[in-house]
Amino acid sequence: TAKWVVIFIGANDFLFTWPERSEANPSAVGNTPDDAASSVLVHNYRALVSELKDRFGVSEERILLAGLPAMEMMPGLSASEELTAVAAQVDAINAELAKIGTRWHVAEWMRETMREETPTVVSYIYQALSTIHGPQDFPRNPPVALGDERWCDEYHPSAMMHELLARDFKSRYL
């Protein structure tokens, strides 16, 4: 059996439902803690945890919800005028997730460890795509490590960010 089942909630789960809640868009995460509590995002994660327990026999103590990351720190959102609203709603959703099960506080970890940092973005993916015109242009020796950058593009964590998250997870749970 698994020692841990870790559920990361991606930014897409949030961003695709970020608009204001309305009759036309009742599944949006909205802008208030009450909106977060009844959002389809939280509902889906409740169902996922329930299925892990009921169908697969994973004990509740072994399910760890990483929650939403500190999305206001993502380079693609850091220029937004709605950063305070994004951060508040991320926190509201994460508070609801904490009611479902054990939560690894990834957003808080990001805010604590990266608060003085200006996001460094090196868009390796986009740089590579702009130079590939066919199979002959595929890199022969792609880089194994991406260096110290925390982001490989405007929204996706780099290998370094994954390494730092792994270290934090290991220090807390293993």
Salt bridges, closest charged atoms under 4 A:
ASP35 OD1 - ARG21 NE 3.83
GLU51 OE2 - ARG55 NH1 2.80
GLU60 OE1 - LYS53 NZ 3.15
GLU72 OE2 - ARG111 NE 2.57
ASP91 OD1 - ARG111 NH1 2.70
GLU96 OE1 - ARG46 NH2 3.63
GLU96 OE2 - LYS99 NZ 2.92
GLU108 OE2 - ARG103 NH2 2.67
GLU108 OE2 - HIS105 ND1 3.56
GLU112 OE1 - ARG115 NH1 2.91
GLU116 OE2 - ARG115 NE 3.73
GLU117 OE2 - ARG150 NH2 3.11
ASP153 OD2 - HIS156 ND1 2.85
GLU163 OE2 - ARG167 NE 3.06
ASP168 OD2 - ARG172 NE 2.86
